[in-house]
Amino acid sequence: MGDQGDMAIVVPEADVIMTEAAPVLEALKDVVAEPEELSNGNGVSSFDDEVQPIVDDELALTTEEERLWGLVRDNAADFNAWTELIQETEKSGSIVKIEKAYDVFLGEFPLCYGYWKKYADHETKLGSPEKTVDVYERAVKSVTYSVDIWMHYCAYAMEKFDSPENTRRIFERGVSFVGTDYLSHLLWDKYIEFEYSQQDWSRVARIYTRILQIPLQHLDRYYTSFKQIARSRPLAELLTTEEIAAAAAAAAELEAKAAAEANVQVREAAQAGDVTPLSDGDGDASAVTEAVIEAVTEAVTEVVTEVVNEAKTEAADGADNPEKEVECGDSKALEEYLAVREIFYKAAKEWDSKIRDFEIAIRRPYFHVKPLDEAQLGNWHRYLDFVEKEGGFEKTKKLYERCLIACANYPEYWIRLVQRMDTEGQLELALDGLRGATSIFVKRRPEIHLFAARFKEQHGDVEGARVAFETLRNELVPGLLEVYVKQANFEHRQGNAEAACAVLDAALQSEKLKEESRALTVLYIQYARFLDQVLRSEDKARELFTTALDHLPTSKALWEAAIYFEVSHTTGEEQVYRVDALVERASAPLRPDGSPGLLLVDREEISNVYLEYVDLFGDFDAIKKAEARHRQLFPSRKSLLDSKKRTSAELAGPQAKILKPYVVAAVTPSPVAAPVVINGQAWTTTSFTPQTAYSQPQSQAWQQPAPQLQTQQWNHGYASYGAYATYAQPQPQPSVQQQSVYTTYAQAYQPQEVIQTYAQVQPASSYVQPSPTAQVQPSGTTVYYGSYC
């Protein structure tokens, strides 16, 4: 698309635009009406407002137009389909079709200033001047901070408007919004060109004075041009009415000061006897002072008259020969005039030196549907950080306005804007930005609506937050787990536990209706945790787990969560009894109704971890029962005794495990050598080659160089509760990021190395058969989370 666009962050300013436009519209006989549909806040239609293409019988749609309208109706975010539709519509030459296509398209993509310009051109060619002005007014309301759209509007006004004042008013509106943009030289050049055409040199000089206070990209060019004009035109022509009045006031002040000093001198002379004061009979004593003042006034008048006459002569000479440079280098007034502007220029250059690198890195300052690269996104964040720290509120606000042109499709920048305006105490600006984000620019992104709900709740708008959640659940992302959980937590914060449970119940019912719900397991776990830890209802949580396991008997994460729940809520014999009952159900190959249970590898893992648990907490009968069940269910698997062996790194204590958490994954075993007997135990020896070291913490999807290397993870989905295999309250988390299906919960297991106690279902070649005389350990090692050391 390649066109630059802006948007009005502050909605009230859009109203100001239309208010300021009143004189222009009035000059056009008030024929320009407000657009009928402004529900999206930018003066254009959109499919979200249920706008449909309407044409009369004489302008019926062609087959191709009908096809393209169908595409954009099905997917209003399909930019390519829109461009094809506009191109096809433009071929017809029908202004009715063109207006409808552009109205709906610009409702979806209001930042595309280039299409606003094309729309205005069509109205100029096929419509009327009033409609053209209407389009431009809607454009500057939708993309208020676009330099280009203001420049095009002003160019149109220069060409078509008869009144210089109306044209000048358009320019002033434009520079008030985008005049400080680093690339606003396009608009300033057009403004100077207009005033040049009017031969109003005082206005030209005033424009240059304003420009020299702004760190623009072409600041040096403007400063050079201004000095040339100042030295080629009489100073009297460059001074504005305000400056002349100020000079007159200064002269009057100087005159009054001189008169006062003269009066003091007369009085001092009279007291010294040099002057004989007039008596009451001889006249007014102030007559002497008045005489002195009159003399001074005459002298000043003579000087001023002389200066004015010289200025008139210079003006006449300049009119006869505009290229002739006025010989006024020695003029003190001119040098002072230029010195003030030089101070402005230097201050602007100083700020320019600080932001130039940021500006150079902005390669796409306009809006486009294509994503920005990481370098530009990062540059915007760094630029905002810098200006927020050193630039003050106005500079910060203006930079956000520019940023949210190029980054309009990124919710993170809208969230940052809202938070910053709120921090600055500008709540209205924050709400205006949030409204624009949720209703126009990133209205289909769930994260902005979640943020809106939290922000509104923070500022007491409970109903507004509830509406945001309902919009997410019913319209944007039905079934998104995060929405259900956050809304339930929101209702709980409002003191409405029943409403919170109703939200989660509705979520469960919705997910149960799906054939394959990926969120149902986690939703059950979240709901149980809410009942247990927030509402302190242990019985309801246990009942929910029972229902969940009946509904999802093949979910390993759900079994683990239920087991840990019992571990954390019971003690002694009751704990062992409840956990044993769950493990017995989980490790059974078939359910009571004959349907299959968990996978073999999952059932064996749960049973193995339980063997260690019961060995620590159970009595002899419980241990015997668990071992007998394990042998019966997994007869070909390895002995539990092998799992009791520990490596030297494990025996060295937790510090060694923390320092080298990846040593297991970085081993490349070689072929198994003959077993070595140590202390009566047979061991196999291997040589290994360490792999490339990890420079940063990696996820625990560790590489397994040999089939024997395996990873036991007790708890994926309920890991935030802790580790069932630790048989205690949740332990401190390792610094390594864990990887599991449910990545929102931190892993609670300390990584440890142990000798492999059993093998998963693998090819026959991956299992080393123990010799008759000694048990041979596999050559590899594994990471095990179930340690109770």
FENMO-V67201 format. One record per residue. PSI is psi in degrees with one decimal (none if undefined). NEAR is the number of other C-alpha atoms within 12 Angstrom. Layout:
<<PSI/NEAR> <PSI/NEAR>>
This chain:
<<-48.0/20> <26.4/18> <148.4/29> <138.0/38> <158.9/44> <173.3/46> <154.0/48> <107.4/46> <-39.9/45> <108.0/39> <-41.7/29> <-30.4/22> <-29.8/28> <-38.0/31> <-36.1/23> <-38.3/20> <-48.3/35> <-33.2/33> <-44.3/19> <-22.8/24> <-9.2/34> <-45.7/25> <-36.8/21> <-45.7/34> <-36.2/32> <-37.1/18> <-23.3/21> <25.8/25> <28.8/14> <29.6/18> <-11.7/18> <119.3/27> <156.8/23> <144.6/26> <143.4/24> <-31.7/17> <109.0/22> <24.6/24> <-23.7/21> <7.4/33> <3.2/38> <12.6/46> <16.3/37> <163.8/40> <165.7/33> <162.6/34> <-26.4/30> <-22.1/27> <12.6/23> <39.4/16> <130.8/26> <150.9/23> <121.3/31> <122.7/21> <156.6/20> <178.0/11> <-33.2/8> <-16.7/11> <48.0/18> <150.4/18> <143.9/26> <169.8/19> <-43.2/13> <-39.1/20> <-40.9/31> <-41.3/22> <-45.3/18> <-37.9/29> <-36.8/34> <-38.8/21> <-47.6/21> <-24.9/31> <-36.9/29> <-35.0/16> <91.7/19> <-13.3/30> <3.0/28> <95.9/22> <-39.6/24> <-39.7/19> <-37.2/25> <-45.4/34> <-37.5/27> <-40.2/23> <-43.7/36> <-43.2/35> <-42.0/22> <-39.0/25> <-38.2/32> <-27.7/26> <-28.5/17> <-27.2/21> <8.4/19> <118.1/25> <-28.2/28> <-47.4/26> <-42.3/36> <-43.6/37> <-45.1/36> <-42.4/28> <-46.5/43> <-38.2/40> <-48.1/40> <-40.8/39> <-45.9/40> <-13.2/43> <-30.5/40> <-34.1/38> <70.7/44> <-12.5/45> <-0.9/48> <84.9/40> <-31.7/42> <-35.0/33> <-29.7/38> <-41.1/44> <-43.3/37> <-39.2/29> <-45.8/39> <-38.4/36> <-38.8/28> <-40.3/31> <-35.2/29> <-37.9/22> <-43.0/17> <-16.1/23> <-125.4/22> <162.5/20> <-35.9/29> <-43.1/28> <-33.3/29> <-45.9/34> <-38.2/43> <-44.5/36> <-44.6/43> <-38.6/47> <-40.1/45> <-34.6/45> <-47.5/48> <-14.5/48> <-35.5/46> <-39.5/46> <63.0/54> <-32.8/48> <30.5/48> <119.8/51> <-41.6/44> <-43.0/41> <-35.0/46> <-39.3/48> <-42.8/42> <-40.2/34> <-44.9/42> <-37.4/39> <-39.9/29> <-41.2/28> <-40.3/33> <-36.6/28> <-36.7/18> <-28.5/21> <137.7/24> <-29.2/15> <118.7/18> <-31.4/24> <-39.7/19> <-40.6/27> <-43.6/33> <-33.4/31> <-39.1/29> <-43.8/41> <-44.2/39> <-36.7/28> <-42.4/34> <-49.2/40> <-22.3/36> <-27.0/26> <-40.9/39> <8.7/38> <-21.2/37> <1.7/36> <139.7/37> <-27.4/33> <27.7/32> <11.3/33> <-26.9/33> <-44.1/30> <-42.0/37> <-38.8/42> <-42.6/29> <-38.4/35> <-44.9/42> <-40.6/36> <-41.9/26> <-47.3/31> <-31.2/26> <-43.4/18> <-24.9/16> <-6.2/19> <33.4/19> <88.9/22> <-30.8/30> <-37.7/29> <-38.3/27> <-46.1/33> <-37.7/38> <-38.7/29> <-45.0/38> <-40.1/38> <-39.5/34> <-41.0/30> <-39.1/40> <-9.8/39> <2.6/29> <130.9/37> <79.0/35> <164.8/35> <-36.7/29> <33.7/26> <-41.3/37> <-40.7/24> <-41.9/19> <-39.2/31> <-41.9/34> <-44.4/19> <-39.6/23> <-42.7/32> <-37.1/29> <-42.0/21> <-42.5/30> <-33.5/37> <-8.7/32> <-7.8/29> <148.8/38> <143.5/38> <-34.5/37> <-28.5/29> <-26.5/31> <-26.1/34> <137.2/28> <169.8/21> <-39.4/16> <-41.3/14> <-37.9/20> <-43.5/17> <-39.2/13> <-39.0/14> <-39.0/19> <-41.2/17> <-39.8/14> <-39.4/14> <-41.8/19> <-40.3/19> <-41.1/14> <-40.8/18> <-44.8/24> <-39.4/21> <-41.0/17> <-40.0/23> <-41.0/26> <-42.1/19> <-38.6/18> <-38.3/25> <-41.5/25> <-42.0/19> <-40.7/20> <-43.3/27> <-40.1/23> <-39.1/16> <-38.4/17> <-41.7/18> <-30.4/13> <-9.7/12> <1.7/11> <-25.4/12> <132.7/15> <114.8/16> <148.8/23> <138.4/16> <171.6/11> <-31.2/10> <-22.5/8> <-16.6/11> <-174.1/11> <134.4/14> <-20.7/20> <-0.6/20> <-36.5/18> <-45.9/25> <-43.6/26> <-38.3/19> <-41.2/18> <-44.8/25> <-42.5/27> <-41.3/20> <-44.0/18> <-42.3/25> <-41.6/24> <-40.8/16> <-45.3/16> <-40.4/22> <-41.0/18> <-42.1/14> <-46.2/15> <-42.0/18> <-41.0/15> <-43.1/14> <-41.9/19> <-42.6/18> <-41.8/16> <-40.5/21> <-40.7/24> <-41.1/19> <-43.6/19> <-37.4/27> <-40.6/26> <-42.0/18> <-41.7/20> <-34.5/23> <-37.4/19> <-34.7/13> <85.9/14> <-27.0/19> <-12.6/14> <127.8/20> <129.7/22> <133.6/28> <84.7/21> <24.6/20> <-27.6/19> <-1.0/11> <120.6/19> <-37.9/12> <-43.2/21> <-41.9/27> <-38.4/18> <-38.9/16> <-45.7/28> <-33.6/30> <-39.5/18> <-43.4/18> <-31.5/30> <-36.0/26> <-43.3/19> <-45.7/24> <-45.5/32> <-40.0/21> <-41.5/21> <-38.8/30> <-34.5/25> <-44.1/19> <-36.2/27> <-38.0/28> <-26.1/18> <-29.9/19> <-2.9/30> <-42.8/21> <-40.0/18> <-42.3/29> <-39.0/29> <-33.8/20> <-11.7/21> <98.2/30> <-18.3/20> <87.5/31> <-4.0/38> <169.3/37> <141.7/36> <147.9/28> <-20.2/29> <145.3/19> <152.2/17> <154.5/25> <165.9/16> <-33.3/13> <-44.5/16> <-38.2/23> <-43.6/28> <-36.6/20> <-40.5/27> <-41.5/39> <-43.2/27> <-38.7/22> <-45.4/30> <-40.9/33> <-44.9/23> <-48.5/21> <-37.0/25> <-32.6/26> <-38.0/14> <-11.6/16> <-16.7/20> <172.9/17> <-47.0/21> <-45.1/18> <-39.0/26> <-45.8/26> <-44.7/34> <-37.4/34> <-38.0/39> <-38.5/41> <-40.6/38> <-43.4/44> <-40.9/45> <15.9/47> <-61.5/43> <-33.8/40> <27.1/44> <-24.5/45> <7.6/34> <108.8/32> <-28.3/30> <-33.8/27> <-33.7/34> <-41.0/42> <-40.5/36> <-41.6/31> <-49.0/42> <-45.0/38> <-38.8/28> <-45.0/30> <-36.3/29> <-41.3/24> <-35.5/16> <-1.3/19> <15.0/14> <71.8/20> <-38.6/22> <-42.5/23> <-38.7/29> <-45.0/32> <-35.6/34> <-43.6/30> <-41.5/42> <-38.5/42> <-43.2/37> <-38.4/39> <-44.7/42> <-19.3/35> <-17.4/30> <-64.4/41> <-44.3/42> <43.3/33> <-18.0/33> <3.7/25> <119.8/26> <-30.3/32> <-31.7/29> <-32.8/38> <-35.6/41> <-42.3/38> <-40.5/33> <-41.1/42> <-45.0/37> <-40.4/33> <-42.3/30> <-39.2/30> <-41.6/25> <-33.3/20> <20.1/18> <3.0/14> <75.9/18> <-42.3/22> <-38.6/21> <-39.3/24> <-40.3/28> <-37.9/33> <-39.8/22> <-42.3/37> <-42.1/39> <-36.8/27> <-41.9/29> <-45.9/33> <-38.3/29> <-23.0/19> <-53.3/19> <-58.4/23> <68.2/23> <131.3/21> <-0.8/31> <118.9/32> <-41.7/34> <-34.9/28> <-45.3/35> <-45.5/41> <-45.3/35> <-35.6/35> <-38.8/40> <-43.3/36> <-36.9/34> <-47.2/34> <-36.2/28> <-38.9/23> <-25.7/20> <3.6/21> <21.0/15> <80.0/17> <-35.9/23> <-41.9/19> <-37.3/21> <-45.7/29> <-34.8/32> <-37.2/21> <-46.8/34> <-36.1/41> <-42.9/26> <-37.4/26> <-42.9/36> <-44.8/34> <-39.6/17> <-42.4/24> <-31.3/26> <-25.9/22> <-16.2/13> <144.6/15> <-44.0/10> <97.6/12> <119.1/22> <-15.5/21> <-10.3/32> <-41.8/36> <-49.8/40> <-33.9/41> <-42.8/42> <-46.3/44> <-43.1/47> <-44.0/42> <-44.4/43> <-42.1/39> <-39.5/35> <-46.6/30> <-39.9/31> <-54.6/26> <-27.1/20> <-52.1/22> <-6.4/24> <42.3/16> <88.2/19> <-40.1/24> <-42.2/19> <-37.6/21> <-42.3/30> <-39.4/31> <-39.7/20> <-39.8/33> <-40.0/38> <-45.5/26> <-41.2/21> <-42.7/31> <-30.5/31> <-33.9/23> <-34.7/21> <69.6/32> <-13.1/33> <15.7/28> <107.2/35> <-42.1/38> <-37.0/39> <-40.8/42> <-43.4/46> <-41.6/46> <-42.4/46> <-40.8/47> <-44.6/46> <-35.6/46> <-44.6/43> <-38.4/36> <-37.5/36> <-7.3/29> <-6.9/28> <164.8/21> <163.5/18> <-143.3/19> <-35.8/19> <-39.2/19> <-48.0/26> <-39.3/36> <-47.6/27> <-43.1/27> <-41.0/41> <-38.6/35> <-41.2/23> <-42.2/33> <-38.5/40> <-42.6/34> <-40.8/31> <-35.5/41> <-4.5/38> <135.3/30> <-27.7/26> <148.3/20> <166.1/20> <-29.3/13> <4.4/10> <-5.9/9> <154.4/14> <151.7/20> <-139.8/28> <163.0/31> <154.8/21> <-45.2/25> <-35.6/26> <-40.5/31> <-42.5/37> <-38.2/38> <-45.3/40> <-43.3/41> <-40.4/44> <-45.8/45> <-36.8/41> <-33.9/44> <-41.9/40> <-37.9/33> <-49.6/34> <-28.4/35> <-28.5/26> <-39.3/22> <-19.0/28> <168.7/28> <-176.6/19> <-40.6/16> <-40.7/17> <-40.8/28> <-45.2/25> <-42.4/16> <-43.8/25> <-42.6/35> <-40.2/30> <-41.0/19> <-40.3/25> <-43.1/31> <-35.8/21> <-42.0/18> <-31.3/24> <66.8/30> <-28.9/15> <7.0/16> <171.0/27> <161.8/27> <145.5/26> <-27.9/30> <-32.3/20> <-27.5/26> <-11.1/27> <-10.7/25> <142.5/23> <146.0/25> <168.1/26> <-33.2/15> <-36.7/26> <-39.9/33> <-19.6/18> <-10.0/17> <172.9/20> <-27.0/21> <-41.5/16> <-34.9/20> <-36.4/28> <-40.1/22> <-31.6/19> <67.1/24> <-13.5/34> <10.8/34> <-32.1/32> <-41.2/40> <-12.7/36> <25.7/26> <134.5/27> <100.8/26> <149.6/27> <174.9/18> <146.0/18> <129.7/24> <-179.3/18> <144.9/18> <146.5/24> <132.5/18> <121.8/16> <119.7/13> <39.5/7> <0.2/12> <133.5/16> <132.3/23> <147.1/27> <145.2/28> <142.7/22> <152.3/21> <150.5/15> <157.4/21> <115.1/16> <139.3/17> <179.4/17> <131.8/13> <151.9/17> <126.5/17> <-18.4/7> <160.8/12> <132.1/19> <163.5/19> <160.2/21> <27.3/32> <63.3/20> <147.8/29> <140.4/23> <100.3/24> <-20.9/24> <153.6/29> <-27.5/27> <-21.6/34> <123.5/34> <163.6/35> <121.3/38> <119.7/38> <115.4/40> <-41.3/43> <107.3/45> <-55.9/37> <-18.1/40> <27.7/42> <-22.0/44> <-17.0/31> <-23.6/40> <-169.5/36> <124.1/42> <-38.6/44> <-10.8/44> <-13.6/35> <33.8/40> <-175.7/28> <164.5/22> <136.9/26> <161.6/22> <142.1/20> <144.6/21> <159.0/27> <-17.1/20> <135.0/26> <133.5/24> <153.0/32> <125.1/23> <178.8/25> <-36.7/23> <83.9/26> <-4.2/19> <-9.5/19> <131.6/24> <144.8/31> <139.6/36> <14.2/38> <138.3/40> <127.0/40> <132.4/45> <161.5/40> <133.3/41> <160.2/34> <136.8/37> <128.0/38> <-18.5/39> <166.8/41> <147.0/39> <-178.5/28> <111.4/22> <168.1/18> <154.4/12> <-30.5/12> <-13.3/13> <-4.8/22> <127.7/27> <116.7/26> <128.0/21> <145.9/19> <160.5/15> <-26.9/8> <-23.1/12> <147.8/18> <126.1/24> <125.7/32> <149.9/38> <155.8/40> <-25.9/34> <169.2/42> <171.2/42> <164.4/40> <127.9/40> <133.1/39> <-5.2/40> <25.3/36> <144.6/39> <17.8/26> <none/23>>
